Amino acid sequence: MAQFKSSIGTTAPLGASYDGKGVNFALFSAHAEKVELCLFDPSGSEEIERYTITENDNAVWHIYLEGVKPDQVYGYRVYGPYKPEQGLRFNHHKLLIDPYGKKLIGKLIWNKAIFGYDIDSPDKDLSFSTLDSAPYVPKSVVCDGSAFDWSNEKRPHYKFEETVIYETQLRGYTMLHPYVPEAKRGTFAGFNSRSVINYLKWLGITAVEFLPVHAFFGNRHKKGYITDNYWGYESFSFFAPEQSYLAYNSLDEIKDLVKNLHNHGIEVIMDVVYNHTGEGNQLGPTLCYRGIDNSSYYTLNPDNPRYYYDSTGCGASFNLQNPFVLRLVMDSLRYWAEEMHIDGFRFDLAPTLSRLHTNFTRESGFLYAVNQDPVLRRTKMIAESWDVGFGGYQVGAFLPGWAEWNDKYRDNVRRFWKGDQFQTAEMASRLTGSSDVFNYNNRDIWTSVNFVTAHDGFNLNDLVSYNHKHNVANGENNRDGNDSNWSWNSGTEGETDNAVVQENRIARAKAMFATLMLSFGTPMMLAGDEFGHTQMGNNNPYCQDNALTWLTWEGITDFRMEFARDIKQMIKLRKKLKIFERRKFFTGKPFDRSGYKDITWYTEQGREFTSADWHDGERKCLSYCVYTGSKFVMCIFNANFNEVLWKLPVLPEQYAWTLLLNTSSRNSKNIIPGSGATVKVPGWSVLVMEIKK
């Protein structure tokens, strides 16, 4: 006899919804022939009940079970044809998680039973597996949806032009933190420690951007993989958080962290991966979407539905052209924005989400859905504007209101401070928001998310310490990772005691960070760069869940802490100057009746740039002077090895300049005589001066 009384239930909301008396279960599958709901004991190891769902309205299967309570463990078995050549991969022997499940229990164990096909068969995915996957897969858990106490929360609500983003991996940030209790390290609760929050506030950043925290493939036990997933770009749930990031198995840990960060003036941005899932290609496991309705959830190869269309490089593109799949993504975003109070999202491989019939389009359902959504319109939307599909490089192509990662900025700034030729003209555009890329359709200057380093590629220390990637530990014979790093080791590869080399590295690292803070757009820095964290030349540590990527807090020397203080001062200076809060691009025309332009570019001779100057391939220095009506701000960038004598521009009035920053010296506040004066600009340095009228 069934333990719980069942009834028809409703089609909405999708997922498992507790109403105080029981739970409504609703699951989308357009092509299933039968669906079973399986209930498990609290540990998830033993199945205790199974219910056949008979109601199917408009492709949503639903049932209501009176008496089911929160924390009930469950999963689905979905019946239908297994015809891979037609894009159908139903296999009721595979227990499937709920796409809308808010929490998971149990670890994924790499066993042949998790595959929908017989992996030992020569026919591979055309074969059919009868092995039961239930003992080896995570299960979904019913959540009660109880209200969290958000009272006394103070959400910062920074505008994009006020934002300084700090990108980090949640786990690695605290795994070696001496002031975080060991039981909390690597978790939301660990990041919520007072020492961590106080440090972030001290540094002056306005937003933390976490690498993916959705549940993802963790340990890899597949033959051929010797390392673990670390970054988390293999999500298999868009609602449930990664279990290992919960210290006490409570979703309130996330809310507690977000609330605390907000109350300390810091927003939270999530890196989200909706373009593919951890199920991979046709040879991947069957954990959720593939078994529920493969041809709906994934974009199939139109010429051979056995295979997938893949613009991600990860096996199969998620099919947001299906209205229910688009609804899943939108519901996920709203859940994190409304229930978890997340302030923004960075979309991995965003063009994949915006494809129609495999082609990127600004008229995609996804982009339209986001822009009209009353909840998401209030959040920050950041696109990684490229994928690996045809026409996948779309930097500058997203709609107004979106910010975009600007890899053009990254590469040009690296080349400029490396001392490469023909970089100065492009540098001017990158410093001023990359108007050549983003200044159209009334987009704002903050659209460009400027970064020199990110999780992918060399970090700042390694950018000035290595000429080549050193990814041997990844187990791929150093074939993985980007070969175009635009890095320079200053004469010695890797760690060195050579004082001259070290001095050069520090100078260029400071100069690049200063450039980031003195560029118009939205700056993003990488956690650990401020105190010289190294990954020993590994520019693709996606699989290094160890001391190579974990921030070594106890290894921060006085010298490196001094570097962190300089970084803090640069962030503070950016905020103090106020000029970076402008929204519109520069015109190069007079700002007011005074005749001064809103921005002017000056050479070291104190004259404005000419066409010949812009086309001088040997030129390695430039300066801009911004006029706001009440003050002038001048920034000088010298990527020459030697110092340059710089004549300040001649102004009609004899104003005196105040030196606010000299990256070659911490002694940065003194007065320089007025217009026409000549100053020494050290090699590999940045100077900032100000005149207040």
Disulfide bonds with the S-S distance in Angstrom:
none
